[in-house]
Amino acid sequence: MKAKNSFYCVTLRRFFEAFQGVTYHRVPICHYVYRHFMSFIGESRLQTYLPYVQDEMRKIVNSQIYSWLDGPYPYDPHPEGVIVMRGGFGDNASLYLPHDRFFLISPNQAEVDLIKLNRPDLISHNIQNNYSDNPTAVSRLNRQIAKVIQNHKDDPLFGSLDLLHWFEKVIPDLVRVFDAVHSLFARLNVAAVLTISSTYSMDGALNLIARSHRIPSFTVQHGLIAENDLFSHIPILATKKLVWGESFKKWYQQFGFPESRVGVIGSPRFDIVFNHQWCGPEKLRRMLGISPTLKVVVYATQIFRYAQTVTPIVLEGLRSIPNLFLVIMLHPGENPLPHEQLAAGYPNCKVVRFGHISLYDALSGADIFITYYSTAALEAMFFKLPVITVEPIRPTFSFGALGASLKVTEAPQLQQVVQRLLGDESYRTNAVNQYQKFLAEFCIPDGSASKRLFAEIERLCHQGGIA
């Protein structure tokens, strides 16, 4: 385990032990704010506190992490009632459940409006409509926290006034979110909870309050999982983490998570790849306004911090290849202007803002796919495209290191690989064949993940037990 992860494992263990007794709606608040606490520590406090935890860091082994930061989740059977779920699951839920069996909840109005636009028959509820201030609860929690900090006055981190002031800033928001979520449980007969990730504010509160009510909860893998981002994935908090493939299940098991806490279902958000008719090559070229004879390369970006290094390599590597058109598909929420500035001198190129052309329409009509380490690489594999990853710096998750992509680091390499893919059919076939083993291990590619998801939820709602 990397040194920084070891530091946070030990420090979070101490944090949980110190503040376990400070609860709100029967939930230890430390399990809700732990990610914010890591941000509070930052680099300077990390260096200051390092000498106090180094001995424990040297002794830590991966299999201890589950018992340190998570633990068994007891739950009762709840065969009746509604499944409270993040709004984005509504599409898939409506295929397998009657509408009165699920209740959609969103963290903001933007998500509510998007769901209404795409599915007018589905109603998602904005959790913020239930927000209200509760100064009495805030004051009570702050007093409890101050007492814990006073009891640790000899500890430079857990006894510091800085930590007290930090808590005073985060507690009002915690109370608002917890009160809003708790009101749902008071109003609805909740059978189960389904979230995207425990690290999101509303989702984490849903999982934790479900746990305090002994109601089963589920969180579904959303992106790639790797140790570099360990604490986005651990602790799980929900009854069960449902992952894309066996390799991700094994990843959790190396940290001591038992079989009962991780299930393999595939990715519900990828189901639509297999269950929808996409535009194909001819229509894509009409949508782009380009000649039907041009070859199309789709490049899926990530946040500009990475793209400002990768995008120039992609542009330079493809610049001199004739009869080629580059489609730059932006990451959700990404500002198009920096990419448009980089691509200004490249005539056969279009920067596509998120949602303006469906990624799957683009992939269905493309010839080659390029990225740094976006999960869109998996989606390109479902469309049987050759996948190139441009990795000038080691990414959080390297498709190239796993043998799933054609990895390049420089523009001349990229040019050579693309030219060979366009001119050598056997090379192209091998590029597609080489990721089949990876797909089998990392993501079930059959379009039935949602069916498995709701079958697993129904199973746990009916049985009860300890996960």
VEXDREN-2710 file (C-alpha; in Angstrom, 1 decimal):
% VEXDREN-2710
k/r/px/py/pz
1/MET/0.0/0.0/0.0
2/LYS/1.2/3.5/-0.8
3/ALA/2.5/5.6/2.1
4/LYS/-0.2/8.2/1.8
5/ASN/-2.9/5.6/1.8
6/SER/-1.3/3.9/4.9
7/PHE/-1.3/7.3/6.6
8/TYR/-5.0/7.9/6.0
9/CYS/-5.9/4.3/7.0
10/VAL/-4.3/4.8/10.4
11/THR/-5.6/8.4/10.8
12/LEU/-9.1/7.5/9.8
13/ARG/-9.1/4.6/12.2
14/ARG/-8.2/7.0/15.0
15/PHE/-10.8/9.5/13.7
16/PHE/-13.6/6.8/13.8
17/GLU/-12.5/5.6/17.2
18/ALA/-12.5/9.1/18.7
19/PHE/-15.8/10.4/17.3
20/GLN/-17.8/7.1/17.1
21/GLY/-19.9/8.2/20.0
22/VAL/-21.0/11.5/18.4
23/THR/-24.2/10.5/16.5
24/TYR/-27.1/12.1/14.7
25/HIS/-30.2/10.1/13.9
26/ARG/-28.3/7.2/15.4
27/VAL/-25.5/7.6/12.8
28/PRO/-21.9/8.2/13.9
29/ILE/-21.2/11.5/12.0
30/CYS/-17.5/10.6/11.5
31/HIS/-18.6/8.1/8.8
32/TYR/-20.3/10.8/6.9
33/VAL/-17.6/13.5/7.0
34/TYR/-14.5/11.3/6.7
35/ARG/-13.7/12.5/3.1
36/HIS/-14.1/16.1/4.1
37/PHE/-11.8/15.3/7.1
38/MET/-9.1/14.1/4.7
39/SER/-9.3/17.4/2.8
40/PHE/-9.0/19.2/6.2
41/ILE/-5.8/17.4/6.9
42/GLY/-4.2/18.4/3.6
43/GLU/-0.5/18.1/2.9
44/SER/0.7/20.4/5.7
45/ARG/-1.1/18.6/8.5
46/LEU/-0.2/15.3/7.0
47/GLN/3.5/16.1/7.3
48/THR/3.0/17.4/10.9
49/TYR/1.0/14.3/12.1
50/LEU/3.1/11.7/10.2
51/PRO/5.6/11.1/13.1
52/TYR/2.6/10.2/15.4
53/VAL/1.4/7.4/13.1
54/GLN/4.5/6.0/11.4
55/ASP/4.9/3.0/13.7
56/GLU/1.3/1.9/13.0
57/MET/1.8/2.6/9.3
58/ARG/4.7/0.1/9.1
59/LYS/2.6/-2.7/10.6
60/ILE/-0.6/-2.2/8.5
61/VAL/-1.6/-5.0/6.1
62/ASN/-4.2/-4.7/3.4
63/SER/-6.6/-7.3/4.9
64/GLN/-7.0/-5.2/8.0
65/ILE/-8.7/-2.3/6.3
66/TYR/-12.2/-3.7/6.4
67/SER/-12.2/-4.2/10.1
68/TRP/-10.6/-0.8/10.7
69/LEU/-12.8/1.3/8.5
70/ASP/-16.0/-0.6/7.9
71/GLY/-17.6/-3.7/9.5
72/PRO/-20.6/-6.0/9.5
73/TYR/-24.0/-4.6/8.4
74/PRO/-27.0/-6.2/10.1
75/TYR/-30.3/-5.7/8.3
76/ASP/-33.9/-7.0/8.6
77/PRO/-36.2/-8.3/5.9
78/HIS/-38.4/-5.5/4.3
79/PRO/-40.4/-7.3/1.6
80/GLU/-42.9/-4.5/1.3
81/GLY/-42.5/-0.8/0.8
82/VAL/-40.5/1.3/-1.7
83/ILE/-37.0/1.3/-2.9
84/VAL/-35.6/4.8/-2.4
85/MET/-33.0/5.4/-5.2
86/ARG/-31.0/8.0/-6.9
87/GLY/-32.9/9.6/-9.7
88/GLY/-30.6/8.4/-12.4
89/PHE/-31.7/4.8/-11.8
90/GLY/-35.3/5.5/-12.7
91/ASP/-34.8/4.6/-16.4
92/ASN/-33.6/1.1/-15.6
93/ALA/-35.9/0.6/-12.6
94/SER/-39.0/1.2/-14.7
95/LEU/-38.1/-1.8/-16.9
96/TYR/-38.2/-4.2/-13.9
97/LEU/-40.3/-2.7/-11.2
98/PRO/-43.8/-1.1/-11.1
99/HIS/-43.6/2.6/-10.6
100/ASP/-45.1/2.5/-7.1
101/ARG/-42.3/0.2/-6.0
102/PHE/-39.6/2.9/-6.3
103/PHE/-39.1/6.5/-5.1
104/LEU/-36.6/8.7/-7.0
105/ILE/-34.6/11.3/-5.1
106/SER/-32.0/13.8/-6.6
107/PRO/-29.4/16.0/-4.9
108/ASN/-30.4/19.2/-6.9
109/GLN/-33.0/20.6/-9.3
110/ALA/-30.7/20.2/-12.3
111/GLU/-30.9/16.4/-12.0
112/VAL/-34.7/16.6/-11.4
113/ASP/-35.2/18.7/-14.6
114/LEU/-33.0/16.4/-16.7
115/ILE/-35.0/13.3/-15.7
116/LYS/-38.2/15.1/-16.4
117/LEU/-36.9/16.1/-19.9
118/ASN/-35.8/12.6/-20.8
119/ARG/-38.6/10.7/-19.0
120/PRO/-41.7/12.8/-18.4
121/ASP/-43.4/9.7/-16.9
122/LEU/-40.9/9.6/-14.1
123/ILE/-40.8/12.0/-11.1
124/SER/-37.7/12.6/-9.1
125/HIS/-37.8/14.7/-5.9
126/ASN/-35.2/17.3/-5.0
127/ILE/-33.8/16.6/-1.6
128/GLN/-33.1/20.3/-1.1
129/ASN/-36.8/20.9/-0.9
130/ASN/-36.7/19.2/2.5
131/TYR/-33.7/21.2/3.8
132/SER/-34.2/23.4/6.9
133/ASP/-31.9/24.9/9.5
134/ASN/-31.8/23.2/12.9
135/PRO/-29.7/25.3/15.2
136/THR/-30.6/23.3/18.3
137/ALA/-29.2/20.1/16.8
138/VAL/-26.1/21.9/15.5
139/SER/-25.4/23.4/18.9
140/ARG/-25.8/20.0/20.6
141/LEU/-23.4/18.2/18.2
142/ASN/-20.9/21.0/18.5
143/ARG/-20.9/20.6/22.3
144/GLN/-20.3/16.8/22.0
145/ILE/-17.5/17.4/19.5
146/ALA/-15.8/20.0/21.7
147/LYS/-15.8/17.5/24.6
148/VAL/-14.2/14.8/22.4
149/ILE/-11.5/17.3/21.2
150/GLN/-10.9/18.4/24.8
151/ASN/-10.4/14.8/25.8
152/HIS/-7.7/14.5/23.1
153/LYS/-6.0/17.8/24.0
154/ASP/-2.5/16.2/23.9
155/ASP/-3.0/15.1/20.3
156/PRO/-1.8/17.7/17.8
157/LEU/-4.6/16.7/15.3
158/PHE/-7.6/15.5/17.3
159/GLY/-7.1/17.9/20.1
160/SER/-6.6/21.0/17.9
161/LEU/-8.8/24.1/17.8
162/ASP/-8.5/24.0/14.0
163/LEU/-10.4/20.7/14.0
164/LEU/-13.1/22.2/16.3
165/HIS/-13.5/25.2/13.9
166/TRP/-13.6/22.8/10.9
167/PHE/-16.4/20.8/12.5
168/GLU/-18.3/24.0/13.3
169/LYS/-18.3/24.8/9.6
170/VAL/-19.5/21.3/8.3
171/ILE/-22.0/20.4/11.0
172/PRO/-24.8/22.8/9.8
173/ASP/-24.8/21.2/6.3
174/LEU/-24.7/17.7/7.8
175/VAL/-27.7/18.4/9.9
176/ARG/-29.7/19.8/6.9
177/VAL/-28.9/16.7/4.8
178/PHE/-29.5/14.2/7.6
179/ASP/-32.8/15.8/8.6
180/ALA/-34.0/15.8/5.0
181/VAL/-33.1/12.2/4.5
182/HIS/-34.5/11.2/7.9
183/SER/-37.8/12.8/6.9
184/LEU/-38.0/10.5/3.9
185/PHE/-37.7/7.4/6.2
186/ALA/-40.3/8.8/8.5
187/ARG/-42.7/9.5/5.6
188/LEU/-42.1/6.4/3.5
189/ASN/-42.2/2.7/4.1
190/VAL/-38.6/2.2/2.9
191/ALA/-37.7/-1.4/1.8
192/ALA/-34.2/-0.6/0.5
193/VAL/-31.9/2.2/-0.6
194/LEU/-29.9/2.4/-3.9
195/THR/-27.2/5.0/-4.5
196/ILE/-24.4/5.8/-6.9
197/SER/-21.7/6.3/-4.3
198/SER/-21.4/6.7/-0.6
199/THR/-19.0/9.7/-1.1
200/TYR/-21.7/11.9/-2.4
201/SER/-23.4/14.0/0.3
202/MET/-27.0/12.8/-0.2
203/ASP/-26.1/9.3/-1.2
204/GLY/-23.8/8.8/1.9
205/ALA/-26.6/10.0/4.2
206/LEU/-29.1/7.6/2.6
207/ASN/-26.8/4.7/3.1
208/LEU/-25.9/5.6/6.7
209/ILE/-29.5/6.3/7.8
210/ALA/-30.6/3.0/6.1
211/ARG/-28.0/1.2/8.1
212/SER/-29.2/2.8/11.4
213/HIS/-32.7/1.5/10.5
214/ARG/-31.4/-2.0/9.6
215/ILE/-32.7/-1.5/6.1
216/PRO/-30.6/-3.0/3.2
217/SER/-28.8/-0.5/1.0
218/PHE/-26.8/-0.8/-2.2
219/THR/-24.3/1.3/-3.9
220/VAL/-23.3/0.7/-7.5
221/GLN/-19.9/1.1/-9.0
222/HIS/-19.9/4.2/-11.2
223/GLY/-16.3/4.6/-12.5
224/LEU/-13.0/2.7/-12.5
225/ILE/-11.7/1.5/-9.1
226/ALA/-8.1/1.8/-8.2
227/GLU/-5.9/2.2/-5.1
228/ASN/-4.8/5.7/-6.1
229/ASP/-8.4/6.8/-5.2
230/LEU/-8.8/4.3/-2.3
231/PHE/-11.0/6.3/-0.1
232/SER/-13.6/7.0/-2.8
233/HIS/-14.4/3.3/-2.6
234/ILE/-13.6/2.3/1.0
235/PRO/-15.4/2.2/3.4
236/ILE/-18.5/1.0/1.5
237/LEU/-21.1/2.1/4.1
238/ALA/-23.9/0.3/2.2
239/THR/-24.9/-3.3/2.8
240/LYS/-23.4/-4.2/-0.5
241/LYS/-21.3/-2.7/-3.3
242/LEU/-22.3/-4.0/-6.7
243/VAL/-19.4/-4.0/-9.1
244/TRP/-18.9/-4.4/-12.8
245/GLY/-16.7/-7.5/-12.9
246/GLU/-14.9/-10.2/-10.8
247/SER/-11.6/-8.2/-10.9
248/PHE/-13.2/-5.4/-8.9
249/LYS/-14.7/-7.8/-6.4
250/LYS/-11.2/-9.3/-5.9
251/TRP/-9.9/-5.7/-5.4
252/TYR/-12.2/-5.3/-2.4
253/GLN/-11.5/-8.7/-1.0
254/GLN/-7.7/-7.9/-0.8
255/PHE/-8.7/-5.3/1.8
256/GLY/-10.6/-7.8/3.9
257/PHE/-14.1/-7.3/2.6
258/PRO/-16.1/-10.5/2.9
259/GLU/-18.0/-12.1/0.0
260/SER/-21.3/-10.8/1.4
261/ARG/-20.4/-7.2/1.0
262/VAL/-19.5/-7.2/-2.7
263/GLY/-21.6/-8.5/-5.7
264/VAL/-20.9/-8.7/-9.4
265/ILE/-23.7/-7.5/-11.7
266/GLY/-22.0/-5.7/-14.6
267/SER/-22.8/-2.0/-15.2
268/PRO/-26.4/-0.9/-15.4
269/ARG/-25.4/2.3/-17.1
270/PHE/-23.9/0.3/-20.0
271/ASP/-27.0/-1.8/-20.6
272/ILE/-28.3/0.7/-23.1
273/VAL/-25.3/0.0/-25.4
274/PHE/-26.7/-3.4/-26.1
275/ASN/-30.4/-2.6/-25.9
276/HIS/-30.7/0.4/-28.3
277/GLN/-30.2/1.0/-32.0
278/TRP/-27.4/3.6/-32.5
279/CYS/-26.9/5.8/-35.6
280/GLY/-24.0/3.9/-37.3
281/PRO/-21.3/5.2/-39.7
282/GLU/-23.4/6.8/-42.4
283/LYS/-25.7/8.8/-40.1
284/LEU/-22.8/9.9/-37.9
285/ARG/-21.0/11.4/-40.8
286/ARG/-24.1/13.3/-41.8
287/MET/-24.5/14.6/-38.2
288/LEU/-20.9/15.8/-38.4
289/GLY/-21.3/17.3/-41.9
290/ILE/-18.3/15.4/-43.3
291/SER/-17.6/13.3/-46.3
292/PRO/-18.8/9.7/-46.0
293/THR/-15.3/8.5/-47.1
294/LEU/-13.5/10.0/-44.1
295/LYS/-12.3/7.7/-41.3
296/VAL/-13.5/8.9/-37.9
297/VAL/-11.4/8.8/-34.7
298/VAL/-13.3/9.5/-31.4
299/TYR/-11.2/11.0/-28.6
300/ALA/-12.9/11.0/-25.2
301/THR/-11.3/13.6/-22.9
302/GLN/-11.2/13.9/-19.1
303/ILE/-10.9/16.9/-16.9
304/PHE/-8.6/19.5/-18.5
305/ARG/-5.9/19.1/-15.9
306/TYR/-5.1/15.8/-17.8
307/ALA/-6.3/16.8/-21.2
308/GLN/-4.0/19.8/-21.5
309/THR/-1.2/17.2/-21.6
310/VAL/-2.9/14.5/-23.7
311/THR/-4.9/16.5/-26.2
312/PRO/-1.8/18.2/-27.9
313/ILE/-0.3/14.7/-28.3
314/VAL/-3.5/13.5/-30.0
315/LEU/-3.7/16.5/-32.3
316/GLU/-0.1/16.3/-33.3
317/GLY/-0.2/12.5/-33.8
318/LEU/-3.2/12.7/-36.2
319/ARG/-2.4/16.0/-37.9
320/SER/-0.6/14.5/-41.0
321/ILE/-2.8/11.4/-41.6
322/PRO/-5.0/12.0/-44.6
323/ASN/-8.7/11.3/-44.9
324/LEU/-9.1/11.4/-41.1
325/PHE/-11.6/13.3/-39.0
326/LEU/-11.2/13.7/-35.2
327/VAL/-14.2/14.0/-32.9
328/ILE/-13.3/15.3/-29.5
329/MET/-16.0/14.2/-27.0
330/LEU/-15.9/16.3/-23.9
331/HIS/-16.2/15.0/-20.3
332/PRO/-19.5/16.0/-18.6
333/GLY/-19.3/19.6/-17.3
334/GLU/-16.1/20.3/-19.1
335/ASN/-15.5/23.8/-20.6
336/PRO/-15.2/23.4/-24.3
337/LEU/-13.1/26.6/-24.8
338/PRO/-9.6/25.2/-23.9
339/HIS/-10.1/22.3/-26.3
340/GLU/-11.4/24.6/-29.0
341/GLN/-8.3/26.7/-28.6
342/LEU/-6.0/23.7/-28.8
343/ALA/-7.7/22.4/-31.9
344/ALA/-7.9/25.8/-33.6
345/GLY/-5.2/24.9/-36.1
346/TYR/-6.6/21.5/-36.9
347/PRO/-9.1/21.7/-39.7
348/ASN/-10.5/18.1/-39.7
349/CYS/-11.7/18.2/-36.1
350/LYS/-14.9/18.9/-34.1
351/VAL/-15.1/19.6/-30.4
352/VAL/-18.4/18.1/-29.2
353/ARG/-19.9/19.3/-25.9
354/PHE/-21.4/16.7/-23.6
355/GLY/-24.9/15.7/-24.8
356/HIS/-24.7/17.4/-28.2
357/ILE/-23.9/14.1/-29.8
358/SER/-24.4/10.8/-27.9
359/LEU/-21.2/9.1/-27.1
360/TYR/-22.8/5.8/-28.2
361/ASP/-23.8/7.3/-31.6
362/ALA/-20.3/8.5/-32.0
363/LEU/-18.8/5.1/-31.1
364/SER/-21.3/3.3/-33.4
365/GLY/-20.0/5.2/-36.4
366/ALA/-16.3/5.5/-35.5
367/ASP/-13.2/3.6/-36.7
368/ILE/-10.8/4.1/-33.8
369/PHE/-11.2/5.2/-30.2
370/ILE/-8.6/7.2/-28.2
371/THR/-8.5/8.3/-24.5
372/TYR/-6.2/8.7/-21.5
373/TYR/-8.1/6.5/-19.1
374/SER/-11.8/7.3/-19.4
375/THR/-14.3/4.6/-18.7
376/ALA/-15.5/5.4/-22.3
377/ALA/-12.7/2.9/-23.3
378/LEU/-14.9/0.1/-21.9
379/GLU/-17.8/1.4/-23.9
380/ALA/-15.7/1.6/-27.1
381/MET/-14.8/-2.1/-26.5
382/PHE/-18.5/-2.9/-26.4
383/PHE/-18.6/-1.4/-29.9
384/LYS/-15.6/-3.6/-30.9
385/LEU/-13.4/-0.6/-31.7
386/PRO/-9.6/-0.6/-31.5
387/VAL/-8.7/1.3/-28.3
388/ILE/-5.7/3.5/-28.0
389/THR/-4.7/5.0/-24.7
390/VAL/-2.3/8.0/-24.7
391/GLU/-0.4/7.7/-21.4
392/PRO/2.4/10.3/-21.2
393/ILE/2.0/10.1/-17.4
394/ARG/0.9/7.0/-15.5
395/PRO/-2.9/7.2/-15.1
396/THR/-4.9/6.2/-12.1
397/PHE/-6.2/3.2/-14.0
398/SER/-4.0/2.0/-16.9
399/PHE/-5.7/0.1/-19.7
400/GLY/-2.4/-0.2/-21.4
401/ALA/-0.7/-1.9/-18.4
402/LEU/-3.5/-4.4/-18.3
403/GLY/-3.0/-5.3/-22.0
404/ALA/-6.5/-4.0/-22.9
405/SER/-5.4/-1.1/-25.1
406/LEU/-2.7/-0.1/-27.6
407/LYS/-0.7/2.2/-25.3
408/VAL/1.3/5.1/-26.7
409/THR/3.1/8.0/-24.9
410/GLU/4.2/10.3/-27.8
411/ALA/2.7/11.7/-31.0
412/PRO/4.9/9.8/-33.4
413/GLN/3.9/6.5/-31.7
414/LEU/0.2/7.5/-32.0
415/GLN/0.6/8.3/-35.7
416/GLN/2.3/5.0/-36.4
417/VAL/-0.4/3.0/-34.5
418/VAL/-3.3/4.8/-36.2
419/GLN/-1.8/4.4/-39.7
420/ARG/-1.3/0.7/-39.1
421/LEU/-4.9/0.2/-37.8
422/LEU/-6.2/1.9/-40.9
423/GLY/-4.0/-0.1/-43.3
424/ASP/-3.6/-3.5/-41.7
425/GLU/-6.8/-5.5/-41.1
426/SER/-5.1/-8.3/-39.1
427/TYR/-3.5/-5.7/-36.8
428/ARG/-6.9/-4.1/-36.2
429/THR/-8.5/-7.5/-35.5
430/ASN/-5.7/-8.3/-33.0
431/ALA/-6.3/-4.9/-31.3
432/VAL/-10.0/-5.9/-30.7
433/ASN/-9.2/-9.5/-29.7
434/GLN/-6.6/-8.4/-27.1
435/TYR/-9.1/-6.8/-24.7
436/GLN/-11.6/-9.7/-24.7
437/LYS/-10.0/-11.3/-21.6
438/PHE/-9.9/-7.9/-19.9
439/LEU/-13.6/-7.4/-20.6
440/ALA/-14.5/-10.8/-19.2
441/GLU/-12.8/-10.0/-15.9
442/PHE/-13.7/-6.3/-15.5
443/CYS/-17.2/-5.9/-16.8
444/ILE/-19.9/-8.3/-17.8
445/PRO/-20.8/-7.3/-21.4
446/ASP/-24.3/-8.5/-21.9
447/GLY/-26.8/-5.7/-21.3
448/SER/-28.5/-7.5/-18.4
449/ALA/-26.9/-5.7/-15.4
450/SER/-30.0/-3.8/-14.4
451/LYS/-32.0/-7.1/-14.3
452/ARG/-29.3/-8.6/-11.9
453/LEU/-29.3/-5.4/-9.9
454/PHE/-33.0/-5.4/-9.1
455/ALA/-33.1/-9.1/-8.5
456/GLU/-30.3/-8.7/-5.9
457/ILE/-32.2/-5.9/-4.2
458/GLU/-35.4/-7.9/-4.0
459/ARG/-33.5/-10.9/-2.7
460/LEU/-32.0/-9.0/0.2
461/CYS/-35.3/-7.2/0.9
462/HIS/-36.9/-10.6/1.6
463/GLN/-34.2/-12.4/3.6
464/GLY/-32.5/-10.2/6.2
465/GLY/-29.2/-11.1/7.8
466/ILE/-25.7/-9.7/8.4
467/ALA/-23.5/-8.7/5.5
END
